[in-house]
């Protein structure tokens, strides 16, 4: 009687174990099916589905993009050289003296025809050239040859420098000043000056020229 009860218990335990294993297997199999189902590729059958899938892919890609650190714009050697050149030009322009600026402005009128009483690029006389050139350089000076002579400090011909004025008598009266010129360059060999003449208009001449050496009267310094 005891042996039968013991055997019955063993069979009951074996049956319960077998049932538990079957249930566990079913659960694992079901989970595998669900997992496989989630990995099943989507079959596209319409254009609308294709557009929707493409939109989803772009959204996924955008959310996965890692933002990159912004980089400072690197300045090239050419840009540095360009900036330096512009700065140097600006400094050079600012460092020009009134005399240098006046000479530069006078040079711009080279070739302008002579016109008595004129002071524009349409026509220029000798004192008009001096007056307008210094005016553009920021200094107001007298308008006529004689008034310019009176406004200058007399200097010897050996003391002449760039920016000084030279006075001439080109008329019948050899002692009457009627012409003025602006000295542009002084070297051991010559003195060059810019002026407006009746025959050549605004031009550059040298005191070595016999005509102008013979008409020369005096020199003066404005500043």
Rosetta blueprint (number, residue, H / E / L):
1 X L
2 X H
3 X H
4 X H
5 X H
6 X H
7 X H
8 X H
9 X H
10 X H
11 X H
12 X H
13 X H
14 X H
15 X H
16 X H
17 X H
18 X H
19 X H
20 X H
21 X H
22 X H
23 X H
24 X H
25 X H
26 X H
27 X H
28 X H
29 X H
30 X H
31 X H
32 X H
33 X H
34 X H
35 X H
36 X H
37 X H
38 X H
39 X H
40 X L
41 X L
42 X L
43 X L
44 X L
45 X L
46 X L
47 X H
48 X H
49 X H
50 X H
51 X H
52 X H
53 X H
54 X H
55 X H
56 X H
57 X H
58 X H
59 X H
60 X H
61 X H
62 X H
63 X H
64 X H
65 X L
66 X L
67 X L
68 X L
69 X L
70 X L
71 X L
72 X L
73 X L
74 X L
75 X L
76 X L
77 X H
78 X H
79 X H
80 X H
81 X H
82 X H
83 X H
84 X H
85 X H
86 X H
87 X H
88 X H
89 X H
90 X H
91 X H
92 X H
93 X H
94 X H
95 X H
96 X L
97 X L
98 X H
99 X H
100 X H
101 X H
102 X H
103 X H
104 X H
105 X H
106 X H
107 X H
108 X L
109 X L
110 X L
111 X L
112 X L
113 X L
114 X E
115 X L
116 X L
117 X L
118 X L
119 X E
120 X E
121 X L
122 X L
123 X E
124 X E
125 X L
126 X H
127 X H
128 X H
129 X H
130 X H
131 X H
132 X H
133 X H
134 X H
135 X H
136 X H
137 X L
138 X L
139 X L
140 X L
141 X L
142 X L
143 X L
144 X L
145 X H
146 X H
147 X H
148 X H
149 X H
150 X H
151 X H
152 X L
153 X E
154 X E
155 X E
156 X L
157 X H
158 X H
159 X H
160 X L
161 X L
162 X L
163 X L
164 X L
165 X E
166 X E
167 X E
168 X E
169 X L
170 X L
171 X L
172 X L
173 X L
174 X L
175 X L
176 X L
177 X L
178 X L
179 X E
180 X E
181 X E
182 X E
183 X E
184 X E
185 X E
186 X E
187 X L
188 X L
189 X L
190 X L
191 X E
192 X E
193 X E
194 X E
195 X E
196 X E
197 X E
198 X L
199 X L
200 X L
201 X E
202 X E
203 X E
204 X E
205 X E
206 X E
207 X L
208 X L
209 X L
210 X H
211 X H
212 X H
213 X H
214 X H
215 X H
216 X E
217 X E
218 X E
219 X E
220 X E
221 X E
222 X L
223 X L
